[in-house]
Amino acid sequence: MALPSSHTDPKTLCRHVNERSPEGGLFEGDRANLHPDSNLPWRISPEPFWLSPEQYRYLDQLGGVLHQFYKAANQLYHQSVKGLEPDWIRDYLDRGKPGEVLEMGLWNRIKSQLPLIIRPDLLLTEEGFKVVELDSVPGGMGFTAQVSELYSEIGYDIIGGARGLIEPLYEAAATTAKVDTPHFALFVSDESESYRREMEWLVAKLQEGGKPAKSAHPRDVRFDENGLFLQDEGAAEPWRVDVAYRFFELFDLKNIPKHELFTFFAKKNALRLTPPPKAYLEEKLWLALYHHPLLKEYWRKELGKESFAALCNLIPRSWIVDSRPLPPHATIPGLDIGGQPVNDWQQLKRLTKKQRELVLKPSGFSDIAYESKGVAIGHDMPEEAWASRVQEALDGFERQPYILQEFHKAARRTIHYYDFYEDAIKPMRGRVMLRPYYYLMGDQPKLCGIQALVFPADKKILHGMIDAAIMPCAVATEQPAF
């Protein structure tokens, strides 16, 4: 498509992005206060988010570090199960999970399998990047790919390129299959309905490129003795599913139609199911286990000196909120309040606002453990409300463990966006979260694109909102000045 004739005008660039986006966008978002002319439920910037060459090199290399971390975590869990590492590791990670889910995680067939996509949520702070979460069942590839395509169309050199999140997704899936040209299907559940449109868009783009791909609801699947297939009208043979991307959570498994078919054929090796059904790998507890003093030598040995140091800087100090009482001579390692060690979690209830620069979040395997639903930021709430959330975390330890983390303030950066109401480009000073997408090509992660989210500076919980800006990333050489 030809670019707008006045494509150097920032308002024209923003209108171009808006007009070329599907009405309503590919992400549901909050549309209650959206301008009627806006197709996207976020603020549109006339440019990508600019990363320095040093930041880009760091993020490019981070995929390998996170891949090592996943492999080491996977191994640590299995060694705990076997008694080669302490049993309390497995005990933490298994809490609240039904037997069916625990059994799946121990299948020999999938023992070494890791998620196909690694996507960290990274805060950009003045001290560098800090990881908020490691999402191994991520969405966002579709609408990030769509905006990457549009900004590339305008002429920006987007990280990953116009289609960096599209064809490489199929290529990554193909490396896991037993056949040369595998059929790849993305299955989106009701619980993940808000992501369906972007997954359908992504599949349509794969199909345009000649890739055998489909998007479907889990209930659409059929089976015979050879495996799973989807109806393909007019085809002589059934459309056999070789690789299935499960866009549904394991905590929601009982509500997934025909979920037993996916797990049965995955166990038989007639289907590659990704992410593999390993609930223990989807826990935020790993961020606390990384900082556990008794595991320091394990991580150092498995990761090597450089990766170990990189993760020490990347992962905020974190603790598992364990409600079991400590003996009088014991303290929670590394957790000091006002220079005093903590021996009892009840001490957290009586902190000053300054001392409450802490974050409580459910670890996983719950419908409140995703999209910041269960997050509590201590200094952003009254003391009574914070004390209540601390008690809630303690009460839920047996069925839903929480972690406590140091709060890190995101750095403020100025971006520009198009104001539909005033037909003007305006500056916004905001806090930044980056979401790089790494696709696992065999045993090598590849950085395929980066989504930037810039939130108003007064927001502490950084999640989707219409007054945030979303854009792909590019490396700064000469930045346009708007």
Secondary structure, DSSP 4 states (H G I P E B T S, - for coil): -PPPTTTTSHHHHHHHHHHTSPTT-SS----TT--TT-SSSSBPPSS-EEE-HHHHHHHHHHHHHHHHHHHHHHHHHHHHHHTSS-HHHHHHHHTT--HHHHHHHT-GGGTT---SEEEEEEEEETTEEEEEEEESS---HHHHHHHHHHHHHHT--BTT-TTTTTHHHHHHHHTT-SSSS--EEEEE-GGGGGGHHHHHHHHHHHHHTT--EEEE-GGG-EEETTEEEE--TT-SS-EE-SEEEEES-GGGGGGSTTHHHHHHHHHTTSSEEES-S-GGGG-THHHHHHT-GGGHHHHHHHH-HHHHHHHHHHSPPEEE---SPPPTT---TT-EETTEE-S-GGGGGG--TTTT-EEEEE-SSSTTSSTTTT-EEGGGS-HHHHHHHHHHHHHTTTTS-EEEEE--PPPEEEEEEEETTTTEEEEEEEEEEEEEEEEEETTEEEEEEEEEEEEETT-SS----TTSEEEEEEE-SS----
